[in-house]
Amino acid sequence: MSELPTDLAHRLRSHGQEHVLLGWEQLSSIEQSDLVQQLSGIDLTQLEQLYTQREETFTLPGADRISPMPVEGPESIDASMIAQGEAALRAGQVAALIVAGGQGSRLGFEHPKGMFPVGPISNATLFQIHAEKVLAISRRYGRPMPLLIMTSPATHAETIDYFEKEQFFGLPKEQVQFFQQGTMPALNVQTGRLLLERRGVIFNSPNGHGGTLTALNETGLLNDLKNHGIRQIFYFQVDNPLVRIGDPALLGLHIARLAEVSVKVIDKNDPNEKMGVFALVDGKLAIIEYIDMPAQLNELLGKDGKLVYRAANPAIHLFDVEFLERVTRGPSSLPFHVAKKRVPCLDASGNPIDPLEPNALKFEMFIFDALPMAKRWVALRSTRREEFAPLKNGEGADSPKTVKQGLLDLASDWLNECGIKVKVPVEISPLFALDATELKAKLPTNFNPTNETYLK
């Protein structure tokens, strides 16, 4: 049996959390050691403060504080900006960050969502498509683009095993770095005490998408990237295979405007579409969730007949490393939001319970809270057909069917730009072409497939 460290025992007593030692004597020495390790990583003072502030809410902005966000279109991008973006890629100043902590449960797929096959002809997975884009970019610009993959405790081991099995899709192993999103313990709503998932195991949950940014700092990755000359991190979600990773246009605009944060936006389809919208709140960059947008603004039309607040968020962002240092450290770091949830756990006697009402407080950080901290920012409009076909649902909108069609549509658009109209499905591997210009340079002039074709 292991001895409980004296300082830990004192901390638990002083914060009223001794109950987590329930059944200590019955735990194996390994389980005791694991519990000590869990508890040693918990900031009990911070949790106590969060519990004290649990009734404080983040005030939603009133309509008088909200104004439309300026968005630049492709016409704002000139040749010099493209050149600046490409120079940053050639200098090895850009890393790609995939947010990949979720499983495909809504798809009936009990594995990391990145392992879901979406290639309409190739059956390539989301991870494969993204990794091949990074490999193609690295080859085009002659410098390895670091690929950062944020996982969660639920997906970490399986994601690493998958990449190793697939030999990192041609990328050098050292070019790919995995790191886990942070977690936060949940607290009992009534008492503020830690919840036990089972004896010897504290209940933890992911600390929100803002935890992606703080995890970069906490794992030391941010320092490492900076020391290796990385200046920008291109952030996107694993479920969108159309994203143009390291887009030179966005990079060039970002650099030319001396921006700390840059974002891609797409137009909302209708006022009721469940997408967050970019806007200015008190003159600062912000994302307002669709449920929080004042109704009178949500449906407001401009003189052109379009929604005034239509700059929807496809979760494609570009962050300066120095900006991320500022928002993940010290007094200006991201705040926690609190939510009441139902959490199966042990009761005071050590019996498992599955409550009917919310019994727990969960704490999350939102990436949205980082955006208003940017002193300089820029937004670039894109389109769904070019860059947004997310995989969310098993059927209907944003399903495997629509994602596969999105990949086929993009290939068809590129072929049309090359002056080629095809009547059969064509899929284009990132290793064959990253854009229509590269495709035109590689295709034979008599290209006219009669059967479905995968260009790789």
C-alpha positions in Angstrom: 0.0 0.0 0.0 1.3 3.5 -0.9 1.3 6.3 1.6 -0.7 9.4 0.8 1.7 12.4 0.5 1.4 14.6 3.6 1.1 17.8 1.6 -1.7 16.3 -0.6 -3.6 15.2 2.5 -3.3 18.7 3.9 -4.5 20.3 0.7 -7.5 18.0 0.5 -8.5 18.7 4.1 -8.1 22.5 3.7 -10.4 22.5 0.7 -12.9 20.0 2.1 -12.2 17.4 -0.5 -11.1 14.4 1.6 -14.1 12.3 0.3 -12.1 11.5 -2.9 -10.1 9.1 -0.7 -13.2 6.9 -0.4 -12.0 3.3 -0.3 -8.3 4.2 -0.3 -7.4 1.0 1.7 -9.1 -1.2 -0.9 -7.3 0.3 -3.9 -4.3 -1.4 -5.2 -0.9 0.3 -5.0 -1.1 1.2 -8.7 -4.6 2.6 -8.3 -3.5 4.6 -5.3 -0.5 6.0 -7.2 -2.9 6.9 -10.1 -5.2 8.7 -7.8 -2.3 10.7 -6.2 -1.2 11.7 -9.7 -4.7 12.8 -10.6 -5.1 14.9 -7.5 -1.6 16.4 -7.8 -2.6 17.9 -11.1 -5.8 19.6 -9.8 -5.7 23.2 -8.8 -8.1 23.1 -5.8 -7.8 26.8 -5.1 -8.9 27.6 -8.7 -11.9 25.1 -8.4 -13.0 26.7 -5.2 -12.9 30.1 -6.8 -14.9 28.9 -9.8 -17.5 27.3 -7.5 -17.8 30.6 -5.6 -18.4 32.4 -8.9 -20.8 29.7 -10.2 -23.8 32.0 -10.4 -22.0 34.7 -12.3 -23.0 34.6 -15.9 -21.4 36.0 -19.0 -23.7 38.8 -20.1 -24.9 38.6 -23.6 -24.4 41.8 -25.6 -27.4 43.9 -26.4 -28.3 44.9 -29.9 -26.9 48.4 -29.3 -23.4 47.0 -28.7 -23.3 44.8 -31.9 -22.3 46.0 -35.4 -21.5 44.1 -38.6 -18.0 42.9 -39.1 -16.1 44.2 -42.2 -15.3 41.2 -44.4 -12.8 41.3 -47.3 -13.5 39.3 -50.5 -11.1 37.7 -53.0 -10.9 41.0 -54.8 -8.9 42.3 -51.9 -6.1 39.8 -52.5 -3.4 41.0 -54.9 -0.3 39.3 -56.2 1.9 40.8 -53.6 -0.2 39.3 -50.8 -0.1 35.8 -52.4 3.7 36.2 -52.6 3.9 37.1 -48.9 1.8 34.1 -48.0 4.0 31.8 -50.1 7.1 33.3 -48.7 6.0 32.5 -45.2 5.4 28.9 -46.3 8.8 28.7 -47.9 10.4 30.1 -44.8 8.7 27.3 -42.7 6.8 29.9 -40.6 3.4 28.2 -40.6 2.1 25.1 -38.7 -1.2 23.3 -39.2 -3.4 22.5 -36.3 -6.2 19.9 -36.6 -8.8 19.9 -33.8 -9.6 16.2 -33.6 -10.8 15.4 -30.1 -14.2 14.0 -31.0 -15.5 10.6 -31.9 -17.9 9.8 -34.7 -20.7 8.6 -32.3 -23.4 10.6 -34.2 -22.3 8.7 -37.3 -22.6 5.3 -35.6 -18.8 5.2 -35.7 -17.2 4.5 -32.3 -13.7 5.7 -33.3 -12.0 9.1 -33.7 -14.0 11.0 -36.3 -10.8 11.6 -38.3 -10.7 7.9 -39.1 -14.1 8.1 -40.9 -13.8 7.4 -44.7 -15.1 10.3 -46.9 -13.2 9.9 -50.2 -16.0 9.3 -52.7 -13.8 7.1 -54.9 -10.7 6.6 -52.8 -12.4 5.9 -49.5 -9.7 8.1 -48.0 -10.3 9.2 -44.4 -10.5 12.7 -43.1 -7.1 12.2 -41.5 -5.6 11.0 -44.7 -6.9 13.9 -46.7 -5.6 16.5 -44.2 -2.2 14.8 -43.9 -1.8 14.5 -47.6 -2.5 18.2 -48.0 0.2 19.0 -45.4 2.6 16.7 -47.3 1.8 18.3 -50.6 2.3 21.8 -49.1 5.6 20.7 -47.6 6.8 19.4 -51.0 5.5 22.5 -53.0 7.3 25.0 -50.7 10.4 23.0 -49.8 9.9 23.2 -46.1 8.1 20.8 -43.7 4.9 22.2 -42.3 4.5 20.9 -38.8 1.2 19.1 -38.3 -0.3 19.4 -34.8 -3.1 17.1 -34.0 -5.2 17.9 -30.9 -6.8 14.8 -29.4 -8.8 14.0 -26.3 -8.4 11.2 -23.7 -11.1 9.3 -25.6 -9.2 9.5 -29.0 -5.5 10.0 -28.2 -4.2 6.4 -28.2 -6.3 5.2 -31.2 -5.4 8.3 -33.2 -1.6 7.7 -32.7 -2.0 4.0 -33.4 -3.9 4.8 -36.7 -1.2 7.2 -37.9 1.5 4.7 -37.1 -0.3 2.0 -38.9 -0.7 4.2 -42.0 3.0 5.3 -41.7 1.9 8.9 -41.2 0.6 9.0 -44.7 4.0 9.7 -46.1 4.9 12.5 -43.6 8.1 12.1 -41.6 7.1 10.9 -38.1 8.8 13.9 -36.5 6.7 16.3 -38.5 3.5 15.2 -36.7 2.9 16.1 -33.1 0.0 14.9 -31.0 -1.2 16.6 -27.9 -4.3 16.2 -25.7 -6.9 18.8 -25.0 -7.0 19.6 -21.4 -9.7 18.4 -18.9 -11.4 19.9 -15.9 -12.9 18.1 -12.9 -16.6 18.5 -12.4 -18.0 19.7 -9.1 -21.2 18.7 -7.2 -23.7 21.5 -7.8 -24.8 21.6 -4.1 -21.5 21.1 -2.3 -18.7 22.1 -4.6 -17.0 18.7 -4.0 -15.2 16.7 -6.6 -17.1 13.9 -8.3 -15.8 10.3 -8.4 -16.4 8.4 -11.6 -15.5 5.3 -9.6 -13.3 4.6 -6.6 -9.9 6.0 -7.2 -10.9 8.0 -10.4 -11.9 11.6 -10.4 -14.6 12.6 -13.0 -13.1 14.8 -15.7 -14.5 16.3 -18.9 -12.9 18.1 -21.8 -12.3 21.8 -21.0 -13.9 23.2 -24.2 -12.5 24.2 -27.6 -10.6 27.0 -26.0 -8.6 24.3 -24.2 -7.0 23.6 -27.6 -5.1 26.9 -27.3 -4.2 26.6 -23.6 -3.0 23.0 -24.2 -0.5 24.3 -26.8 1.0 26.4 -24.0 0.7 23.8 -21.2 2.4 21.0 -23.3 5.3 23.3 -24.2 4.4 23.0 -27.9 4.0 26.8 -28.2 7.5 27.4 -27.0 8.9 24.7 -29.2 7.1 26.0 -32.3 8.4 29.6 -31.6 11.9 28.3 -31.1 11.7 26.6 -34.5 10.6 29.8 -36.3 6.9 29.2 -36.5 5.0 32.5 -36.5 1.5 31.5 -37.5 -0.8 28.5 -36.6 -3.5 27.6 -39.1 -6.4 26.2 -37.1 -9.2 24.0 -38.4 -11.5 21.1 -37.5 -11.0 17.6 -38.6 -14.5 17.1 -40.0 -14.1 19.6 -42.9 -12.1 18.0 -45.7 -12.5 21.0 -48.1 -10.4 23.4 -45.9 -7.5 24.9 -47.8 -4.8 24.4 -45.3 -2.2 27.2 -45.2 -4.1 29.2 -47.8 -1.5 31.7 -49.2 -4.3 34.3 -49.8 -5.3 34.3 -46.1 -1.7 34.2 -45.0 -0.7 37.1 -47.2 -3.7 39.2 -46.1 -2.9 38.4 -42.5 0.7 39.4 -42.9 0.0 42.5 -44.9 -2.5 43.7 -42.3 -0.2 42.9 -39.4 -3.1 40.9 -38.0 -2.9 38.8 -34.8 -6.0 36.8 -35.8 -7.4 36.1 -39.2 -10.6 34.2 -40.0 -12.4 32.7 -43.0 -16.1 33.3 -43.2 -18.9 31.9 -45.3 -22.4 33.3 -45.8 -25.2 32.0 -43.7 -27.9 30.2 -45.8 -30.8 31.6 -43.8 -31.4 33.3 -40.4 -32.2 30.1 -38.6 -29.1 28.2 -39.7 -27.3 26.9 -36.6 -24.0 28.6 -37.1 -22.2 31.2 -35.0 -21.8 34.6 -36.7 -18.8 37.0 -36.7 -19.7 40.5 -35.6 -18.2 43.4 -33.7 -19.1 43.7 -30.0 -18.1 47.1 -28.6 -15.8 47.4 -31.7 -14.0 44.1 -31.0 -13.9 40.9 -33.1 -16.4 38.4 -31.7 -18.4 35.3 -32.5 -22.0 35.3 -31.4 -23.7 31.9 -31.2 -26.9 31.6 -33.2 -29.0 31.2 -30.0 -27.5 34.4 -28.6 -28.0 36.7 -31.5 -30.7 39.3 -30.8 -33.8 38.4 -33.0 -34.0 41.8 -34.6 -30.4 41.5 -35.9 -30.6 37.9 -36.8 -33.1 38.6 -39.6 -32.0 42.1 -40.5 -31.6 42.6 -44.3 -29.4 45.1 -46.0 -30.2 47.2 -49.1 -28.8 44.3 -51.2 -31.5 42.0 -49.8 -28.9 39.9 -48.0 -28.6 39.2 -44.3 -26.6 42.0 -42.6 -25.2 39.5 -40.1 -24.3 36.6 -42.4 -20.6 36.1 -41.7 -20.9 32.6 -40.5 -18.0 30.8 -38.8 -16.6 27.7 -40.5 -13.9 27.4 -37.8 -10.9 28.2 -40.0 -8.6 30.6 -38.2 -5.0 31.8 -38.4 -3.3 32.8 -35.1 -0.1 34.5 -34.5 2.1 32.5 -32.0 2.8 35.7 -30.0 -0.9 36.3 -29.7 -1.5 32.8 -28.4 1.2 33.3 -25.9 -0.6 36.3 -24.6 -4.1 34.7 -24.3 -3.0 31.5 -22.7 -0.8 32.9 -20.0 -1.2 35.0 -16.9 -4.1 37.4 -16.1 -5.2 37.7 -19.7 -5.8 34.0 -20.2 -9.1 32.6 -21.3 -12.0 32.5 -18.7 -14.0 29.5 -17.8 -17.7 29.2 -18.5 -19.9 27.0 -16.3 -22.7 24.6 -17.3 -24.9 22.4 -15.2 -25.0 18.8 -16.5 -26.1 15.3 -15.5 -23.1 13.2 -14.6 -23.2 9.6 -13.4 -20.9 9.2 -10.4 -20.6 7.8 -6.9 -22.7 9.1 -4.1 -21.3 9.8 -0.6 -21.5 6.1 0.3 -19.7 5.0 -2.8 -22.7 3.7 -4.6 -23.1 4.5 -8.3 -25.9 6.9 -9.2 -27.3 8.1 -12.6 -29.1 11.4 -11.7 -32.3 12.5 -13.4 -31.5 16.2 -12.8 -28.2 18.2 -13.4 -26.0 17.3 -10.5 -22.6 18.7 -11.7 -20.9 21.8 -12.7 -18.6 21.5 -15.8 -16.1 24.2 -16.7 -15.2 25.0 -20.3 -13.1 27.6 -22.1 -14.3 28.9 -25.5 -12.0 29.9 -28.4 -14.5 32.7 -28.9 -13.2 34.5 -25.8 -9.7 34.8 -27.4 -10.9 36.8 -30.4 -11.8 40.1 -28.7 -8.3 40.1 -27.3 -6.9 40.6 -30.8 -5.7 44.2 -31.4 -5.6 43.7 -35.2 -7.6 41.1 -37.2 -8.9 40.5 -40.6 -11.7 38.4 -42.1 -11.7 36.8 -45.6 -14.9 35.6 -47.3 -14.9 32.1 -48.8 -17.7 29.8 -50.1 -19.1 26.5 -49.0 -18.5 25.0 -52.4 -14.8 26.0 -52.1 -14.1 25.3 -48.5 -16.8 24.0 -46.2 -18.4 20.6 -46.2 -18.4 19.4 -42.6 -19.2 15.9 -41.4 -21.7 16.2 -38.5 -24.6 13.8 -39.0 -25.3 10.3 -40.2 -27.9 11.4 -42.7 -29.3 14.5 -44.3 -27.3 17.8 -44.1 -23.6 17.6 -43.3 -23.6 13.8 -43.7 -21.2 11.4 -45.5 -23.3 11.8 -48.6 -23.0 15.6 -48.7 -19.3 15.6 -47.8 -18.5 13.1 -50.6 -20.5 15.2 -53.0 -18.6 18.3 -51.8 -15.3 16.7 -52.8 -16.7 15.7 -56.2 -18.1 19.2 -56.8 -14.7 20.8 -55.9 -12.9 18.5 -58.4 -15.5 19.3 -61.0 -15.0 23.1 -60.5 -11.3 22.7 -60.8 -11.7 20.8 -64.0 -14.0 23.4 -65.4 -11.4 26.0 -64.7 -9.0 23.9 -66.7 -11.6 24.0 -69.6 -12.6 20.3 -69.1 -16.1 19.2 -68.5 -16.5 15.6 -67.3 -19.6 13.5 -67.1 -18.3 11.0 -64.5 -17.2 11.4 -60.9 -13.6 12.5 -60.4 -11.8 12.8 -57.1 -8.5 14.6 -56.8 -5.9 13.6 -54.2 -4.1 16.5 -52.6 -0.9 14.7 -53.7 -1.9 15.2 -57.3 -3.1 18.8 -57.0 -3.8 21.4 -54.3 -5.6 23.8 -56.7 -6.9 24.2 -60.2 -3.6 25.8 -61.4 -1.6 22.8 -60.3 -4.2 20.5 -61.8 -4.0 22.2 -65.2 -0.3 21.9 -65.2 -0.5 18.1 -64.6 -3.5 17.0 -66.7 -3.0 15.7 -70.2 -4.8 17.9 -72.8 -7.0 15.0 -73.9 -8.1 14.1 -70.4 -11.7 12.7 -70.8 -12.4 9.9 -68.4 -15.3 7.6 -69.1 -15.4 5.9 -65.7 -15.1 7.3 -62.2 -11.5 8.4 -61.7 -9.2 9.0 -58.8 -6.3 11.3 -59.6 -3.5 10.5 -57.2 
